[in-house]
Amino acid sequence: ILKNLLSNYTYKILIYLKILFVTIIMLITIISASIQIIFDFGQTFNNILEWKYFCFLLTFYLLSVML
C-alpha cells in the first residue's frame, strides 16, 4: 500500500538512480579504503580523494531535491 502511495508522488527513475548511486558509493568506499590500507599515497592524495568524494556525495542531495 505504501509503495503505491509513494509511486503516485515520486518519479520511479529517481528512486532507481538513488539506489544505483548508493551502491556505487559503497563500492567506491570499499575499494578506496582497501587501497589506502595497502598503499600509502601521502596526505595530498588523501585530501584530493576526500574532496572528490565530498563532491560526488553532493549528487545524492541533488537527486533528493529532484525527488
C-alpha positions in Angstrom: 0.0 0.0 0.0 2.8 2.4 0.9 4.6 1.6 -2.3 1.6 2.5 -4.4 1.2 5.7 -2.5 4.8 6.7 -2.9 4.7 5.9 -6.6 2.0 8.5 -7.1 4.2 11.2 -5.6 7.7 10.4 -6.8 9.5 9.6 -10.0 10.5 5.9 -10.2 13.6 6.7 -12.2 15.0 8.9 -9.5 14.4 6.3 -6.9 16.3 3.8 -9.0 19.1 6.3 -9.6 19.4 6.9 -5.9 19.7 3.1 -5.3 22.3 2.9 -8.0 24.2 5.9 -6.6 24.3 4.4 -3.1 25.5 1.1 -4.5 28.3 2.9 -6.4 29.3 4.9 -3.4 29.6 1.8 -1.3 31.8 0.1 -3.9 34.0 3.2 -4.2 34.3 3.4 -0.4 35.3 -0.2 0.0 37.8 0.0 -2.9 39.4 3.2 -1.8 39.6 2.2 1.8 41.3 -1.1 0.9 43.7 0.7 -1.4 44.6 3.2 1.3 45.2 0.4 3.8 47.6 -1.4 1.4 49.4 1.6 -0.1 50.4 5.0 1.5 50.0 7.7 -1.1 50.5 10.6 1.2 48.4 13.4 2.7 48.0 15.3 -0.6 46.3 12.2 -2.2 44.1 11.8 0.8 42.9 15.4 0.6 42.2 15.1 -3.1 40.3 11.9 -2.5 38.2 13.4 0.3 37.2 16.4 -1.8 36.3 14.3 -4.8 34.3 12.0 -2.6 32.5 15.0 -1.0 31.6 16.5 -4.4 30.3 13.1 -5.5 28.1 12.8 -2.4 26.5 16.2 -3.2 24.9 14.4 -6.1 22.9 12.4 -3.6 21.4 15.6 -2.3 20.7 16.8 -5.8 18.8 13.6 -6.5 16.9 14.1 -3.2 15.9 17.6 -4.2 14.6 16.4 -7.6 12.7 13.6 -6.0 
